[in-house]
């Protein structure tokens, strides 16, 4: 398998208290917090390419566009899907969508860059 558009990943979560805006500090309502939603979308992008990156490689996030369209209360099941849509050298572009049983919760894009894990860590160690 090679790093090419079309790679996908999907994850399903149930919104719990720890996922809420109240808990993550991004608001005062008990619904899926935007920072938590973003973390889940990023996890899906990482999973989409995990099996095709070379030895010692990983990807790091560089850009996000996210539209949080609907609230998901505690107990809601949310499915987050990510698809690699563009490969430009080391730059990867993903489209993602989050849906619960009622609506599209969020859409957006995430860009990541493929890096050598050891070199990246060495460069940023203090």
C-alpha positions in Angstrom: 0.0 0.0 0.0 1.2 3.5 -0.8 0.5 7.0 0.5 -2.2 8.1 -2.0 -5.6 9.8 -1.9 -8.4 7.6 -0.9 -7.0 6.2 2.4 -9.7 6.4 5.0 -10.3 5.9 8.7 -13.4 5.9 10.8 -14.0 5.9 14.5 -17.1 5.9 16.7 -17.4 7.4 20.1 -20.1 7.9 22.7 -19.9 11.4 24.1 -19.1 11.2 27.8 -18.7 13.9 30.5 -14.9 14.0 29.8 -15.6 15.0 26.1 -17.8 18.0 27.0 -17.1 21.7 26.5 -17.4 22.1 30.3 -14.7 19.5 31.0 -12.2 20.6 28.3 -12.7 24.3 29.2 -14.1 25.5 25.9 -17.6 26.5 27.1 -20.1 25.9 29.8 -22.5 23.5 28.2 -22.5 19.7 28.6 -22.1 18.8 24.9 -19.2 17.6 22.8 -16.5 20.3 23.0 -14.9 21.6 19.8 -11.3 20.9 21.1 -12.3 17.3 21.8 -14.0 17.0 18.4 -10.8 18.3 16.7 -8.6 15.8 18.6 -10.9 12.9 17.5 -10.7 14.2 13.8 -6.9 14.3 14.1 -6.9 10.8 15.5 -8.8 9.6 12.5 -6.3 11.2 10.1 -3.4 9.6 11.9 -5.1 6.2 11.7 -5.8 6.7 8.0 -2.1 6.7 7.1 -0.6 4.8 10.0 -0.1 1.5 8.0 1.5 3.1 5.0 4.1 5.4 6.5 7.7 4.2 6.3 9.7 3.0 9.3 10.4 5.8 11.6 7.9 8.2 10.0 5.0 9.9 11.6 2.9 12.9 10.6 2.3 16.2 12.5 -0.6 18.6 12.2 0.0 21.9 10.5 -3.4 23.4 9.6 -7.1 22.9 10.5 -10.3 24.2 9.2 -13.3 23.0 11.3 -17.0 23.9 11.2 -18.7 22.7 14.3 -22.3 22.6 13.0 -24.4 20.8 15.7 -24.3 20.0 19.4 -23.9 16.4 20.5 -25.1 15.8 24.1 -23.7 13.3 26.6 -24.7 9.8 25.4 -24.8 10.7 21.7 -22.9 8.3 19.4 -20.6 10.3 17.0 -18.9 8.8 14.0 -15.8 10.6 12.7 -14.6 9.8 9.2 -11.4 11.0 7.6 -10.2 10.6 4.0 -6.8 11.5 2.5 -7.7 13.8 -0.4 -4.4 15.2 -1.5 -0.7 14.2 -1.3 1.8 16.9 -2.2 5.3 15.6 -1.4 5.3 15.3 2.4 2.1 17.4 2.8 -1.1 15.5 3.3 -4.6 16.9 3.1 -7.6 15.2 4.7 -11.3 15.9 4.6 -13.3 14.9 7.7 -16.9 14.6 8.7 -18.5 13.9 12.1 -22.1 12.7 12.3 -24.4 11.6 15.1 -27.7 9.9 14.7 -29.5 13.2 14.0 -27.2 15.5 12.0 -23.8 16.3 10.6 -21.9 17.5 13.6 -18.8 18.9 11.9 -16.9 19.1 8.6 -13.5 20.3 7.8 -10.0 19.7 6.6 -6.8 18.8 8.3 -3.3 19.2 6.9 -0.4 17.1 8.1 3.2 16.8 7.1 5.2 13.5 7.1 8.3 13.7 9.2 11.1 11.4 10.5 10.1 11.0 14.1 13.6 10.9 15.6 14.8 13.9 13.6 11.7 15.9 14.5 12.1 15.1 18.2 15.8 15.9 18.2 15.2 19.2 16.4 12.6 20.3 19.0 14.2 19.0 22.1 15.3 21.6 24.6 
